Amino acid sequence: MAYVQGRVMHDADAHIMEVPGFLESYLDAQNREKVTDAVLFPRREGFHANRRDWHSAADISEAANFDPSQIMLRKNWDALGSFRRQDRPASIDMLGFASQLMFTTALLNYSNVLEGGNDLDLTYAVASAHTRHVVDFCAVDRRLLPTGYIPLADFGRTKAAAAEAIRLGAKALLIPSRCPNNHSPSHVGLDPLWAMAQEAGLPIVFHVGGGGKLLDPAYFENGLPPVPDFHGGDDNFKSIDYMAIGYPVMQALTALIIDRVLDRFPRLKFGAIEQGASWLPGLMRNMDSAHGAFYKNEERLQKMSLKPSEFVKRQVRVTPYPHEDTGWIVANTGEDVCLFSSDYPHVEGGRNPLKRFEASLDKAGISEAARQRFYCDNFVDLMGEGLAEDLRYPRAVAA
């Protein structure tokens, strides 16, 4: 029996759990010397040293002997199809999702590190490898929707990277939420990127890990013992830096809306993935407040065809975490904005996100029509041509 029963449900956030050596075939020799397993897996002692064992294991299918009742319980590399792409179709069958929007794990933060540096050749080489890696992994099943990574550091190279990602078959274009070093993400030099995405009918998406340093490290120097993260280690989010997780994407979206990128590209959709959504109602009100306060002196505000919050409702989609009060978020942003996501196979997604989402939606009295939008319709709207028509509303599995 699949995890999802009786409803068409799209998953807006799912991941590959890469293993040592995964990037080698996508990088030239010179760049492979810079992007080693030790660089990509820095906190896993011995992990990159046992690369042959990992690759041997990657060739052995687990699907035939996998217990479907464990599909949401086994996490990270222990999850079905997490790094064995041949097992991913079986995992999506057991999950019951109509599709999954797929992201890397190992390259999310590393791509952001490169974006903040000065080696543009390496930045764009890794971005190209990133895209080809995810596209290749997802080629085993049409329900797996690959994201292509597009740095924003150099206008010309960004245009070329977007063209390559679209040509290779990326179904969404992933950009960093951190501001590029020398210009705003709303700079007119990036208009070719927005134009290509709009023409192709593909969304632009942000993902956690692309925001750079969220807090000054001094906030963690409190004189107390270290605090473990979700995984029991120290390299993931904890409660204090979690509070800042929405800051980079809030700033990026504000620049894109106020500088009229969404106004000039009205069919272009943006997704904020795995960055929570409790911040969004306040952002919508604050942008509207700024619009009113500065309208008299800013021509860009006078030219806007909608209020900032209305652009959000028309073109921005976000994924609440299952531990957030999703019903409250839906009630305060509107029915067209929020998306379901599982974060499969990451620990942070939890063992039963559907149960937690349903409890919050029930508490807020969210209608069945709004739930249909949350679980399915808003994702179809976000993905546009990135989601094949026959995958949008497949027949739901009978309860």
C-alpha positions as CSV (number, residue, x, y, z in Angstrom):
1,M,0.0,0.0,0.0
2,A,1.4,3.4,-1.0
3,Y,2.0,6.1,1.5
4,V,-0.4,8.5,-0.3
5,Q,-3.9,7.1,-0.7
6,G,-6.9,8.4,-2.6
7,R,-5.5,11.7,-3.8
8,V,-3.3,13.0,-6.6
9,M,-0.3,14.5,-4.8
10,H,2.9,16.1,-6.2
11,D,6.0,16.4,-4.1
12,A,7.7,19.7,-4.5
13,D,10.9,18.7,-2.7
14,A,12.8,15.4,-3.0
15,H,16.5,14.7,-3.1
16,I,19.4,12.5,-4.4
17,M,21.8,11.3,-1.7
18,E,25.1,11.4,-3.6
19,V,27.9,9.0,-3.0
20,P,31.7,9.5,-3.4
21,G,32.8,9.9,-7.0
22,F,29.4,10.9,-8.3
23,L,30.6,14.0,-10.0
24,E,33.7,12.7,-11.7
25,S,32.2,11.8,-15.0
26,Y,30.7,15.3,-15.3
27,L,33.9,17.3,-14.7
28,D,37.1,17.6,-16.6
29,A,40.4,16.5,-15.0
30,Q,41.5,19.9,-14.0
31,N,38.3,20.6,-12.1
32,R,38.2,17.1,-10.6
33,E,41.4,18.0,-8.8
34,K,39.6,20.9,-7.1
35,V,36.3,19.2,-6.4
36,T,37.3,16.1,-4.5
37,D,35.2,13.7,-2.4
38,A,36.9,15.3,0.7
39,V,35.6,18.7,-0.4
40,L,32.0,17.5,-1.1
41,F,31.8,15.3,2.0
42,P,34.0,17.1,4.5
43,R,32.5,15.9,7.8
44,R,32.1,12.2,7.0
45,E,35.4,10.6,8.1
46,G,36.2,7.6,6.0
47,F,33.2,8.1,3.8
48,H,35.1,9.2,0.7
49,A,37.8,6.6,1.5
50,N,35.4,3.8,0.9
51,R,34.2,5.0,-2.5
52,R,34.6,1.6,-4.2
53,D,32.3,0.0,-1.7
54,W,29.7,2.7,-2.3
55,H,29.9,2.3,-6.0
56,S,29.6,-1.5,-5.7
57,A,26.5,-1.0,-3.5
58,A,25.0,1.4,-6.0
59,D,24.9,-1.3,-8.6
60,I,22.8,-3.6,-6.4
61,S,19.1,-3.1,-6.5
62,E,17.2,-3.2,-3.2
63,A,13.6,-2.7,-4.6
64,A,12.6,-6.4,-4.8
65,N,13.3,-7.0,-1.1
66,F,12.3,-3.7,0.3
67,D,9.4,-3.5,2.8
68,P,7.0,-0.8,1.6
69,S,6.0,-0.1,5.2
70,Q,9.5,1.3,5.7
71,I,9.3,3.8,2.8
72,M,9.0,6.9,5.0
73,L,11.0,5.4,7.9
74,R,14.3,4.7,6.4
75,K,16.2,8.0,5.7
76,N,19.2,9.4,3.9
77,W,21.4,6.7,2.3
78,D,19.3,3.9,3.8
79,A,16.2,5.1,2.0
80,L,15.1,3.2,-1.2
81,G,16.3,5.0,-4.3
82,S,18.3,7.6,-2.4
83,F,21.4,7.0,-4.4
84,R,20.5,4.0,-6.6
85,R,18.7,5.5,-9.4
86,Q,17.4,2.2,-10.6
87,D,15.4,1.9,-7.4
88,R,13.9,5.3,-7.5
89,P,10.9,4.3,-9.7
90,A,10.0,1.7,-7.0
91,S,10.3,4.3,-4.3
92,I,8.0,6.7,-6.0
93,D,5.5,3.8,-6.5
94,M,5.6,3.1,-2.8
95,L,5.3,6.8,-1.9
96,G,2.4,7.2,-4.3
97,F,3.4,10.7,-5.5
98,A,2.4,11.7,-9.0
99,S,5.8,13.4,-9.4
100,Q,8.8,14.6,-7.4
101,L,10.8,17.8,-8.0
102,M,14.4,16.6,-7.6
103,F,17.3,18.3,-6.0
104,T,20.9,17.4,-5.3
105,T,22.1,17.1,-1.6
106,A,25.9,17.3,-1.8
107,L,26.0,20.3,-4.2
108,L,23.5,22.6,-2.7
109,N,25.8,24.3,-0.2
110,Y,28.9,23.8,-2.2
111,S,27.4,25.6,-5.3
112,N,26.6,28.5,-3.0
113,V,30.2,28.5,-1.7
114,L,31.5,28.8,-5.3
115,E,29.0,31.5,-6.1
116,G,30.5,33.6,-3.3
117,G,34.0,33.1,-4.6
118,N,36.0,34.5,-7.5
119,D,36.6,31.4,-9.7
120,L,33.9,31.9,-12.3
121,D,35.3,29.1,-14.5
122,L,34.9,26.6,-11.6
123,T,31.5,28.0,-10.6
124,Y,30.0,27.5,-14.0
125,A,31.7,24.2,-14.6
126,V,30.3,22.8,-11.4
127,A,26.9,24.2,-12.3
128,S,26.9,22.4,-15.6
129,A,28.0,19.2,-13.9
130,H,25.3,19.7,-11.3
131,T,22.6,20.0,-14.0
132,R,23.8,17.0,-16.0
133,H,24.1,14.8,-12.8
134,V,20.5,15.5,-11.7
135,V,19.1,15.2,-15.3
136,D,20.9,11.8,-15.7
137,F,19.6,10.5,-12.3
138,C,16.1,11.5,-13.2
139,A,16.2,9.9,-16.6
140,V,15.0,6.6,-15.1
141,D,11.4,7.8,-14.6
142,R,9.4,10.7,-16.1
143,R,7.9,11.4,-12.7
144,L,11.3,12.6,-11.5
145,L,11.6,16.2,-12.5
146,P,15.3,17.4,-12.5
147,T,16.4,20.9,-11.5
148,G,19.3,22.6,-13.4
149,Y,21.5,24.9,-11.4
150,I,22.1,28.5,-12.8
151,P,24.6,30.8,-11.1
152,L,23.9,34.5,-11.3
153,A,27.4,35.8,-11.0
154,D,28.1,36.6,-14.7
155,F,25.4,37.7,-17.1
156,G,26.7,36.0,-20.2
157,R,27.6,32.7,-18.6
158,T,24.2,32.7,-16.8
159,K,22.4,32.9,-20.1
160,A,24.5,30.1,-21.5
161,A,24.0,27.9,-18.4
162,A,20.2,28.4,-18.6
163,A,20.2,27.5,-22.3
164,E,22.2,24.4,-21.6
165,A,19.9,23.3,-18.7
166,I,16.8,23.8,-20.8
167,R,18.4,21.9,-23.8
168,L,19.4,19.0,-21.5
169,G,15.8,18.6,-20.1
170,A,15.8,20.4,-16.7
171,K,12.2,20.9,-15.6
172,A,13.0,23.8,-13.3
173,L,15.9,26.3,-13.0
174,L,17.5,26.5,-9.5
175,I,19.1,29.8,-8.6
176,P,20.9,31.0,-5.4
177,S,18.9,33.1,-3.0
178,R,22.1,34.9,-1.8
179,C,22.7,38.1,-3.6
180,P,25.5,37.9,-6.2
181,N,28.7,39.6,-5.2
182,N,28.4,42.6,-7.6
183,H,24.8,43.1,-8.6
184,S,21.2,42.5,-7.5
185,P,19.4,39.3,-8.6
186,S,16.9,41.8,-10.1
187,H,19.6,43.4,-12.4
188,V,18.4,43.9,-16.0
189,G,21.4,41.9,-17.2
190,L,19.6,38.8,-16.0
191,D,16.6,39.5,-18.1
192,P,17.7,36.9,-20.7
193,L,17.4,34.2,-18.0
194,W,13.9,35.2,-17.0
195,A,12.9,35.5,-20.7
196,M,14.2,32.0,-21.5
197,A,12.5,30.4,-18.5
198,Q,9.2,32.1,-19.3
199,E,9.4,31.1,-23.0
200,A,10.1,27.5,-22.0
201,G,7.3,27.5,-19.5
202,L,9.7,26.5,-16.7
203,P,9.8,27.8,-13.1
204,I,12.7,29.5,-11.3
205,V,13.2,27.9,-7.9
206,F,15.2,28.7,-4.7
207,H,16.2,26.0,-2.2
208,V,17.6,26.0,1.2
209,G,21.4,25.9,1.1
210,G,21.6,28.7,-1.5
211,G,21.4,31.6,0.9
212,G,25.0,31.9,2.1
213,K,25.8,32.5,5.7
214,L,22.5,33.1,7.6
215,L,23.9,34.4,10.9
216,D,27.1,35.9,12.2
217,P,29.0,32.9,13.7
218,A,29.3,34.8,17.0
219,Y,25.6,34.0,17.7
220,F,26.8,30.4,18.4
221,E,29.5,31.4,20.8
222,N,27.3,31.3,23.9
223,G,29.6,29.7,26.4
224,L,27.4,26.6,26.5
225,P,27.9,23.0,25.2
226,P,27.4,22.4,21.5
227,V,23.9,21.7,20.3
228,P,23.2,18.7,18.0
229,D,21.3,19.2,14.7
230,F,18.7,16.9,13.2
231,H,21.3,14.3,12.4
232,G,23.0,14.4,15.8
233,G,26.0,16.3,14.3
234,D,26.9,19.9,14.0
235,D,26.8,20.7,10.2
236,N,23.0,21.2,9.7
237,F,20.5,23.7,11.0
238,K,19.7,24.2,14.6
239,S,17.0,26.3,16.3
240,I,18.8,29.7,16.1
241,D,20.0,29.6,12.5
242,Y,16.7,28.0,11.5
243,M,15.0,31.3,12.5
244,A,17.0,33.0,9.7
245,I,16.3,30.4,7.1
246,G,13.8,32.6,5.2
247,Y,15.9,35.8,5.2
248,P,17.9,35.3,1.9
249,V,14.8,34.3,-0.1
250,M,12.8,37.1,1.4
251,Q,15.4,39.6,0.3
252,A,15.7,38.0,-3.2
253,L,11.9,38.0,-3.7
254,T,11.6,41.6,-2.5
255,A,14.2,42.7,-5.0
256,L,12.6,40.8,-7.9
257,I,9.1,42.1,-7.1
258,I,10.0,45.7,-6.3
259,D,12.3,46.0,-9.3
260,R,9.4,44.7,-11.4
261,V,10.9,41.5,-12.7
262,L,7.6,39.7,-12.0
263,D,5.7,42.5,-13.6
264,R,7.8,42.4,-16.8
265,F,7.6,38.6,-16.9
266,P,4.0,37.9,-15.9
267,R,4.0,34.2,-16.8
268,L,7.2,33.4,-14.9
269,K,6.7,31.4,-11.7
270,F,9.0,31.3,-8.7
271,G,9.2,28.6,-6.1
272,A,10.8,28.9,-2.6
273,I,11.6,25.3,-1.6
274,E,12.5,23.9,1.8
275,Q,12.8,27.4,3.4
276,G,9.5,27.3,5.3
277,A,6.6,29.7,4.8
278,S,5.7,31.2,8.2
279,W,7.6,34.3,7.0
280,L,5.5,34.9,3.9
281,P,2.4,36.5,5.3
282,G,4.5,39.1,7.1
283,L,6.6,39.7,4.0
284,M,3.5,40.3,1.9
285,R,2.2,42.9,4.3
286,N,5.6,44.5,4.7
287,M,6.1,44.8,0.9
288,D,2.6,46.4,0.6
289,S,3.4,48.8,3.4
290,A,6.7,49.8,1.6
291,H,4.8,50.2,-1.6
292,G,2.4,52.7,0.1
293,A,5.1,54.5,2.0
294,F,7.6,55.0,-0.9
295,Y,5.1,55.2,-3.8
296,K,5.3,59.0,-4.2
297,N,9.1,59.1,-4.8
298,E,9.8,55.8,-6.5
299,E,8.9,55.5,-10.2
300,R,9.3,51.8,-10.1
301,L,6.5,51.5,-7.6
302,Q,4.3,53.8,-9.6
303,K,4.8,51.6,-12.6
304,M,3.8,48.3,-10.8
305,S,0.6,46.9,-12.3
306,L,-0.2,45.1,-9.0
307,K,0.5,45.4,-5.3
308,P,3.5,43.4,-4.2
309,S,1.3,40.8,-2.3
310,E,-0.7,40.3,-5.5
311,F,2.4,39.4,-7.4
312,V,3.1,36.8,-4.7
313,K,-0.3,35.3,-5.1
314,R,0.0,35.3,-8.9
315,Q,3.6,34.0,-9.3
316,V,5.2,32.8,-6.1
317,R,4.8,29.3,-4.6
318,V,6.3,28.1,-1.3
319,T,6.7,24.9,0.7
320,P,5.8,25.1,4.4
321,Y,7.6,22.7,6.7
322,P,5.4,20.0,8.2
323,H,6.1,21.3,11.7
324,E,4.8,24.8,10.8
325,D,1.2,25.8,11.2
326,T,0.4,25.3,7.5
327,G,-3.3,26.0,8.0
328,W,-2.6,29.4,9.3
329,I,-0.1,30.1,6.5
330,V,-2.7,29.1,3.8
331,A,-5.3,31.3,5.6
332,N,-3.0,34.3,5.5
333,T,-1.4,34.0,2.1
334,G,-4.4,32.7,0.1
335,E,-5.1,29.3,-1.4
336,D,-2.9,29.7,-4.4
337,V,0.5,29.9,-2.8
338,C,1.5,26.9,-0.6
339,L,2.8,23.5,-1.8
340,F,3.1,20.1,-0.3
341,S,6.6,18.6,0.0
342,S,8.1,15.5,1.7
343,D,11.9,16.3,1.6
344,Y,12.3,12.6,0.8
345,P,14.7,11.0,1.9
346,H,16.0,13.6,4.3
347,V,15.5,13.2,8.0
348,E,14.2,16.7,8.2
349,G,11.1,15.7,6.3
350,G,9.9,13.5,9.1
351,R,8.3,10.1,9.1
352,N,4.7,11.2,8.4
353,P,4.6,14.8,7.0
354,L,1.1,14.1,5.5
355,K,-0.3,13.5,9.0
356,R,1.1,16.8,10.3
357,F,0.0,18.8,7.4
358,E,-3.5,17.4,7.6
359,A,-3.8,18.1,11.3
360,S,-2.9,21.8,10.8
361,L,-5.2,22.1,7.8
362,D,-8.0,20.5,9.9
363,K,-7.4,22.9,12.8
364,A,-7.7,25.9,10.5
365,G,-10.8,24.6,8.8
366,I,-9.1,24.7,5.4
367,S,-11.6,23.6,2.7
368,E,-11.2,20.6,0.4
369,A,-10.8,22.9,-2.6
370,A,-7.9,24.6,-0.9
371,R,-6.3,21.2,0.0
372,Q,-6.6,20.2,-3.6
373,R,-4.6,23.3,-4.5
374,F,-2.0,22.6,-1.7
375,Y,-1.4,19.0,-2.6
376,C,-1.7,19.2,-6.4
377,D,-3.0,22.2,-8.3
378,N,-0.5,24.8,-7.1
379,F,2.4,22.5,-8.1
380,V,0.9,22.0,-11.5
381,D,0.7,25.8,-11.8
382,L,4.3,26.3,-10.6
383,M,5.8,23.7,-13.0
384,G,4.0,24.8,-16.2
385,E,5.6,23.0,-19.2
386,G,8.1,21.3,-16.8
387,L,5.3,18.8,-15.9
388,A,4.0,16.8,-18.8
389,E,0.2,17.0,-19.2
390,D,-0.4,13.3,-18.6
391,L,1.4,13.5,-15.3
392,R,-0.5,16.5,-13.9
393,Y,-3.7,14.7,-12.9
394,P,-3.2,10.9,-13.1
395,R,-5.9,8.8,-11.5
396,A,-5.5,8.8,-7.8
397,V,-4.8,5.5,-6.0
398,A,-8.0,4.2,-4.5
399,A,-8.1,4.3,-0.7
